[in-house]
Amino acid sequence: MRIILFIFIFYIVAGVSLAGQSRAEMEELRKKNLQEIEYVDRMLKTTATQKNENLNELRVIGKKLNLREKLINEYGEEISLLEYRISLNRLATEMLEQDLNNLKREYANSIVSAYKATKGTPAVAFILSSSDFNQGYKRLKYIQQVARYRRNETETIETIYVELQGTKERLELDRKNINDLKNKEVRQKQILSEEQNRKERLVTTLSRKEKQLKQELEEKKRIARQIEKEIERLIEEERKKSEVTPMSNEMKVIGESFGENRGRLPWPVDRGIITSHFGLQPHPVLKNVTEDNIGIEITSSGATQARSVFKGEVVRVFAISGANMAVIVRHGKYLTVYQNLINVKVKAGDIISLGQVLGDVFPDNANGGKSVLKFMIYEEKKKLNPEVWLLKK
């Protein structure tokens, strides 16, 4: 039974150590990625007939390219996983076949040896022909031992045969799966090439609008300055207020709880993609130009509502010329900012709960009805990267 034990251990080790990630987990990741690509596809189709040529469209296409590249990498990882498993199954097949042949040979030899030992005499006659009781007893034990050995060998041969057939079936299934994955990988690479060409054409078109792009960049800086001035004004007002009325214990607890939820905050919209990242980022079109983003931009398809990412108190609702409304919510020493809203549903002083609707994100009908929420997080005056605070999708 040592052979069976070895095979069992071999398969356990092989099954557990497959690249630290099971194929089921890989398939789940790929499924989520495909759903995200389909969502971005629908977003782009709404603007296809309008022939939109703007930075948001470029960023959406860029996001789609990133998702497509991630999908191709996932296909590659799964193919590598299957190739590794195929090599293990091939080795196991060879070992099982060798063990099976050895067992069959040993079994045949044992029959021949037993036949020679008894000189072909039937078992009963072999025992009865003994010269005395002791010899008869020894012959009985010998025959029992041979019978037990044959029984064990037969069971071992059957077990190994069943395992061998199962291994061959797994091997064949993995070969079919790897061919299917390779075909899908090739198709995704073709689509990626087409999408890269589309992005390059849009970059070329937008590069001819340098003056307009620089104006948009200045407008973005103006809006950022206004938000930061509003936060500075707010903090100064609250500083003076705290000299008379310190921050409540409840608000301090909310702040501590907010800080403990870094990386676990829900998204401020039900669904969307990040199309502009925090901090210094290279301009997608203008060469040698960077933009310093005080937050992130989340683009959604169609009508979208902005929701509070944590319980807190609304401390500011204000208009920004040419950029709709903004809402600032305090969570202890932290602030969250939601900008580009219309139909605001809260007012300063409101105590709000996690997930409460703050207003509608402005739908840009000239851009296929896409909604772009500008979302920021501050620790007092210090700008924080919202991406590391939000729950990863």
C-alpha positions as CSV (number, residue, x, y, z in Angstrom):
1,M,0.0,0.0,0.0
2,R,3.0,2.3,0.0
3,I,2.5,3.1,-3.7
4,I,-1.1,4.3,-3.0
5,L,0.0,6.4,-0.1
6,F,2.7,8.0,-2.2
7,I,0.3,8.8,-5.0
8,F,-2.2,10.3,-2.4
9,I,0.5,12.6,-0.9
10,F,1.7,13.5,-4.4
11,Y,-1.7,14.8,-5.4
12,I,-2.4,16.6,-2.2
13,V,0.9,18.6,-2.5
14,A,0.3,19.3,-6.2
15,G,-3.2,20.4,-5.6
16,V,-2.4,22.8,-2.8
17,S,0.7,24.4,-4.4
18,L,-0.7,25.5,-7.8
19,A,0.7,29.1,-7.9
20,G,-1.0,30.0,-4.6
21,Q,-4.3,30.5,-6.4
22,S,-6.9,27.9,-7.5
23,R,-8.4,27.9,-11.0
24,A,-11.8,28.7,-9.5
25,E,-10.5,31.9,-7.9
26,M,-8.9,32.8,-11.3
27,E,-12.2,32.3,-13.1
28,E,-14.0,34.4,-10.6
29,L,-11.5,37.3,-11.0
30,R,-11.8,37.0,-14.8
31,K,-15.6,37.0,-14.6
32,K,-15.5,40.3,-12.6
33,N,-13.0,41.8,-15.0
34,L,-15.2,40.9,-18.0
35,Q,-18.2,42.5,-16.3
36,E,-16.2,45.7,-15.8
37,I,-15.2,45.7,-19.4
38,E,-18.8,45.2,-20.5
39,Y,-19.8,48.1,-18.3
40,V,-17.2,50.4,-19.9
41,D,-18.2,49.1,-23.3
42,R,-21.8,50.2,-22.7
43,M,-20.5,53.6,-21.5
44,L,-18.5,54.1,-24.7
45,K,-21.3,53.0,-27.0
46,T,-23.6,55.8,-25.7
47,T,-21.0,58.3,-27.0
48,A,-20.0,56.4,-30.2
49,T,-22.7,58.1,-32.4
50,Q,-21.8,61.6,-31.0
51,K,-18.2,61.2,-32.0
52,N,-17.1,62.7,-28.7
53,E,-13.5,63.9,-28.6
54,N,-12.7,64.9,-25.1
55,L,-10.4,64.0,-22.2
56,N,-13.0,62.0,-20.3
57,E,-13.6,59.9,-23.4
58,L,-9.9,59.3,-23.7
59,R,-9.7,58.4,-20.0
60,V,-12.6,55.9,-20.3
61,I,-10.8,54.3,-23.2
62,G,-7.6,54.2,-21.2
63,K,-9.4,52.5,-18.3
64,K,-10.8,49.9,-20.8
65,L,-7.3,49.2,-22.1
66,N,-6.0,48.7,-18.5
67,L,-8.9,46.2,-17.9
68,R,-8.2,44.4,-21.2
69,E,-4.5,44.1,-20.3
70,K,-5.4,42.8,-16.9
71,L,-7.7,40.2,-18.5
72,I,-5.0,39.1,-20.9
73,N,-2.6,38.7,-18.0
74,E,-5.2,36.6,-16.1
75,Y,-5.6,34.3,-19.2
76,G,-1.8,34.0,-19.2
77,E,-1.6,33.0,-15.6
78,E,-4.4,30.5,-15.9
79,I,-2.7,29.0,-19.0
80,S,0.6,28.7,-17.0
81,L,-1.4,27.0,-14.2
82,L,-2.9,24.5,-16.5
83,E,0.4,23.8,-18.2
84,Y,1.9,23.1,-14.8
85,R,-1.0,20.8,-13.9
86,I,-0.7,19.0,-17.2
87,S,3.0,18.3,-16.5
88,L,2.1,16.9,-13.1
89,N,-0.7,14.8,-14.5
90,R,1.6,13.5,-17.3
91,L,4.2,12.6,-14.7
92,A,1.6,10.9,-12.5
93,T,0.3,8.9,-15.5
94,E,3.8,7.6,-16.3
95,M,4.3,6.7,-12.6
96,L,1.0,5.0,-12.4
97,E,1.5,3.0,-15.6
98,Q,4.9,1.9,-14.4
99,D,3.6,0.9,-11.0
100,L,0.7,-1.0,-12.6
101,N,3.0,-2.9,-15.0
102,N,5.3,-3.8,-12.0
103,L,2.4,-5.0,-9.9
104,K,1.0,-7.1,-12.8
105,R,4.4,-8.6,-13.3
106,E,4.9,-9.3,-9.6
107,Y,1.4,-10.8,-9.4
108,A,2.1,-13.1,-12.3
109,N,5.4,-14.2,-10.8
110,S,3.7,-14.9,-7.5
111,I,1.2,-17.2,-9.2
112,V,4.0,-19.1,-11.0
113,S,6.0,-19.4,-7.7
114,A,2.9,-20.7,-5.8
115,Y,2.3,-23.2,-8.6
116,K,5.9,-24.4,-8.5
117,A,5.8,-24.6,-4.7
118,T,2.7,-26.8,-4.7
119,K,3.7,-28.6,-7.9
120,G,0.3,-27.8,-9.4
121,T,-1.5,-29.8,-6.7
122,P,-4.9,-28.4,-5.6
123,A,-4.8,-26.7,-2.2
124,V,-6.7,-29.4,-0.3
125,A,-4.7,-32.2,-1.8
126,F,-1.5,-30.2,-1.1
127,I,-2.4,-30.0,2.6
128,L,-3.7,-33.6,2.9
129,S,-0.5,-35.0,1.3
130,S,1.6,-33.7,4.2
131,S,3.8,-36.3,5.9
132,D,2.7,-35.1,9.4
133,F,0.6,-32.5,11.2
134,N,3.3,-29.9,11.5
135,Q,3.9,-30.0,7.7
136,G,0.2,-29.8,7.0
137,Y,-0.2,-26.8,9.3
138,K,2.7,-25.0,7.6
139,R,1.2,-25.7,4.2
140,L,-2.1,-24.4,5.3
141,K,-0.5,-21.1,6.5
142,Y,1.5,-20.9,3.3
143,I,-1.7,-21.2,1.2
144,Q,-3.5,-18.6,3.4
145,Q,-0.5,-16.2,3.0
146,V,-0.5,-16.6,-0.8
147,A,-4.3,-16.0,-0.9
148,R,-4.0,-12.9,1.2
149,Y,-1.1,-11.6,-0.9
150,R,-3.1,-12.2,-4.1
151,R,-6.1,-10.4,-2.6
152,N,-4.1,-7.4,-1.6
153,E,-2.3,-7.2,-4.9
154,T,-5.6,-7.5,-6.8
155,E,-7.1,-4.6,-4.8
156,T,-3.9,-2.5,-5.3
157,I,-4.0,-3.1,-9.1
158,E,-7.7,-2.1,-9.3
159,T,-7.1,1.0,-7.2
160,I,-4.1,2.1,-9.4
161,Y,-6.1,1.4,-12.5
162,V,-9.0,3.6,-11.4
163,E,-6.6,6.4,-10.4
164,L,-4.8,6.0,-13.8
165,Q,-8.1,6.4,-15.7
166,G,-9.0,9.4,-13.6
167,T,-5.6,11.1,-14.2
168,K,-5.9,10.5,-18.0
169,E,-9.4,12.1,-18.0
170,R,-8.1,15.1,-16.0
171,L,-5.2,15.4,-18.4
172,E,-7.5,15.4,-21.4
173,L,-9.8,18.0,-19.9
174,D,-6.9,20.3,-19.0
175,R,-5.7,20.0,-22.6
176,K,-9.1,21.0,-23.9
177,N,-9.3,23.9,-21.4
178,I,-5.9,25.2,-22.3
179,N,-6.7,25.3,-26.0
180,D,-9.9,27.2,-25.3
181,L,-8.0,29.7,-23.1
182,K,-5.3,30.2,-25.7
183,N,-8.0,31.0,-28.3
184,K,-9.6,33.5,-26.0
185,E,-6.2,35.1,-25.2
186,V,-5.5,35.6,-28.9
187,R,-8.9,37.2,-29.4
188,Q,-8.4,39.6,-26.5
189,K,-5.0,40.6,-27.8
190,Q,-6.6,41.4,-31.2
191,I,-9.3,43.5,-29.5
192,L,-6.6,45.2,-27.4
193,S,-4.7,46.2,-30.6
194,E,-7.9,47.7,-32.1
195,E,-8.6,49.7,-28.9
196,Q,-5.0,50.9,-28.7
197,N,-5.4,52.2,-32.3
198,R,-8.6,54.0,-31.3
199,K,-6.9,55.6,-28.3
200,E,-4.0,56.8,-30.5
201,R,-6.4,58.3,-33.1
202,L,-8.2,60.2,-30.3
203,V,-4.9,61.4,-28.8
204,T,-3.9,62.7,-32.3
205,T,-7.2,64.5,-32.7
206,L,-7.0,66.1,-29.2
207,S,-3.4,67.1,-29.6
208,R,-4.7,69.6,-32.3
209,K,-6.8,71.3,-29.6
210,E,-3.9,72.3,-27.4
211,K,-5.3,75.7,-26.6
212,Q,-8.7,74.2,-25.5
213,L,-6.9,71.6,-23.4
214,K,-4.8,74.1,-21.6
215,Q,-7.9,76.2,-20.8
216,E,-9.6,73.1,-19.4
217,L,-6.5,72.4,-17.2
218,E,-6.6,76.0,-15.9
219,E,-10.3,75.6,-15.2
220,K,-9.6,72.4,-13.2
221,K,-7.0,74.3,-11.2
222,R,-9.5,77.1,-10.5
223,I,-12.0,74.6,-9.1
224,A,-9.4,72.9,-7.0
225,R,-8.3,76.3,-5.5
226,Q,-11.9,77.2,-4.7
227,I,-12.5,73.9,-2.9
228,E,-9.3,74.2,-0.9
229,K,-10.1,77.8,0.0
230,E,-13.6,76.7,1.2
231,I,-12.0,74.0,3.3
232,E,-9.5,76.5,4.8
233,R,-12.3,78.9,5.6
234,L,-14.3,76.0,7.2
235,I,-11.4,74.8,9.3
236,E,-10.7,78.4,10.5
237,E,-14.4,78.9,11.4
238,E,-14.4,75.6,13.3
239,R,-11.2,76.4,15.1
240,K,-12.7,79.6,16.5
241,K,-15.9,77.7,17.3
242,S,-14.0,75.0,19.2
243,E,-12.5,77.7,21.5
244,V,-16.0,78.1,22.8
245,T,-17.5,74.6,22.0
246,P,-15.0,71.8,21.6
247,M,-15.7,68.9,19.1
248,S,-18.2,66.5,20.7
249,N,-17.1,63.1,21.9
250,E,-19.4,61.5,19.4
251,M,-17.7,63.3,16.5
252,K,-14.3,62.3,17.9
253,V,-15.4,58.7,18.0
254,I,-16.7,59.0,14.4
255,G,-13.3,60.3,13.4
256,E,-11.5,57.4,15.0
257,S,-13.9,54.9,13.4
258,F,-13.4,56.6,10.0
259,G,-9.6,56.2,10.3
260,E,-9.9,52.6,11.2
261,N,-11.8,51.9,7.9
262,R,-9.0,52.9,5.6
263,G,-9.3,50.6,2.5
264,R,-12.9,49.6,3.5
265,L,-15.0,52.6,2.7
266,P,-17.8,52.0,0.2
267,W,-17.7,53.9,-3.1
268,P,-19.6,57.2,-3.2
269,V,-21.5,56.0,-6.3
270,D,-23.3,52.6,-6.9
271,R,-21.1,51.9,-9.9
272,G,-18.4,53.6,-11.8
273,I,-14.7,53.6,-12.9
274,I,-11.9,55.8,-11.8
275,T,-10.9,57.9,-14.8
276,S,-8.6,60.5,-13.0
277,H,-6.2,59.6,-10.2
278,F,-5.0,61.4,-7.2
279,G,-1.8,63.5,-7.1
280,L,0.6,64.4,-9.8
281,Q,-0.4,62.7,-13.1
282,P,1.0,63.1,-16.6
283,H,-1.5,64.9,-18.9
284,P,-3.0,62.2,-21.2
285,V,-2.4,64.4,-24.3
286,L,-0.2,67.5,-23.6
287,K,3.5,66.6,-23.6
288,N,5.7,67.4,-20.5
289,V,2.6,68.7,-18.7
290,T,1.3,67.3,-15.4
291,E,-1.9,67.9,-13.4
292,D,-2.0,67.8,-9.6
293,N,-5.3,66.3,-8.7
294,I,-6.7,66.9,-5.2
295,G,-9.0,63.9,-5.5
296,I,-10.2,61.4,-8.0
297,E,-12.8,61.4,-10.7
298,I,-15.3,58.6,-10.9
299,T,-17.2,58.2,-14.2
300,S,-20.5,56.4,-14.3
301,S,-22.9,55.5,-17.1
302,G,-26.2,57.4,-17.0
303,A,-28.0,58.9,-14.0
304,T,-26.0,58.4,-10.8
305,Q,-26.5,59.5,-7.1
306,A,-23.7,60.5,-4.8
307,R,-23.8,58.8,-1.4
308,S,-21.9,59.5,1.8
309,V,-19.1,57.0,2.4
310,F,-19.4,57.3,6.2
311,K,-21.7,58.7,8.8
312,G,-21.0,62.3,9.7
313,E,-22.2,65.9,9.6
314,V,-22.8,68.1,6.5
315,V,-20.7,71.2,7.2
316,R,-20.8,72.9,3.7
317,V,-23.0,73.0,0.7
318,F,-21.8,75.5,-1.9
319,A,-21.9,76.3,-5.6
320,I,-18.8,76.4,-7.9
321,S,-19.1,78.6,-10.9
322,G,-19.3,76.3,-14.0
323,A,-18.9,73.2,-11.9
324,N,-22.3,72.7,-10.2
325,M,-22.5,72.1,-6.4
326,A,-20.2,70.6,-3.8
327,V,-21.0,69.0,-0.4
328,I,-18.4,68.7,2.4
329,V,-19.1,66.1,5.2
330,R,-17.1,66.0,8.4
331,H,-16.2,62.7,10.1
332,G,-14.3,63.8,13.2
333,K,-11.0,65.1,12.0
334,Y,-11.6,63.9,8.4
335,L,-13.6,65.6,5.6
336,T,-15.1,64.1,2.5
337,V,-15.9,66.3,-0.5
338,Y,-18.4,65.4,-3.3
339,Q,-18.3,67.8,-6.2
340,N,-20.3,68.2,-9.5
341,L,-23.7,67.6,-7.9
342,I,-27.1,68.8,-8.8
343,N,-30.4,68.4,-6.9
344,V,-28.6,68.4,-3.6
345,K,-30.7,66.7,-0.9
346,V,-28.9,67.8,2.3
347,K,-28.0,71.1,4.0
348,A,-25.3,72.3,6.4
349,G,-25.9,70.9,9.9
350,D,-27.6,67.7,8.8
351,I,-26.4,64.5,10.6
352,I,-26.2,61.9,7.9
353,S,-25.7,58.1,7.8
354,L,-23.5,55.8,5.8
355,G,-24.8,55.5,2.2
356,Q,-27.2,58.4,2.5
357,V,-27.9,60.2,-0.8
358,L,-26.4,63.6,-1.0
359,G,-27.5,64.6,-4.5
360,D,-27.4,63.6,-8.1
361,V,-24.2,63.7,-10.1
362,F,-24.5,66.0,-13.0
363,P,-25.2,64.0,-16.2
364,D,-23.3,65.5,-19.2
365,N,-25.7,65.0,-22.1
366,A,-23.1,66.3,-24.5
367,N,-20.9,63.4,-23.3
368,G,-23.4,60.6,-23.8
369,G,-25.0,61.3,-20.4
370,K,-22.0,60.1,-18.5
371,S,-21.8,61.4,-14.9
372,V,-18.4,62.4,-13.4
373,L,-18.1,62.7,-9.6
374,K,-15.1,64.6,-8.2
375,F,-14.4,62.9,-4.8
376,M,-11.9,64.1,-2.2
377,I,-10.8,63.1,1.3
378,Y,-9.0,65.4,3.7
379,E,-7.5,65.0,7.2
380,E,-8.1,68.6,8.2
381,K,-6.1,70.5,5.5
382,K,-4.0,67.5,4.4
383,K,-5.1,66.0,1.1
384,L,-5.4,62.1,1.1
385,N,-5.6,59.7,-1.7
386,P,-9.2,58.5,-1.9
387,E,-8.3,55.3,-3.8
388,V,-6.5,53.8,-0.8
389,W,-9.5,54.5,1.4
390,L,-12.1,53.0,-0.8
391,L,-13.0,49.3,-0.9
392,K,-11.2,47.6,-3.8
393,K,-13.5,46.2,-6.4
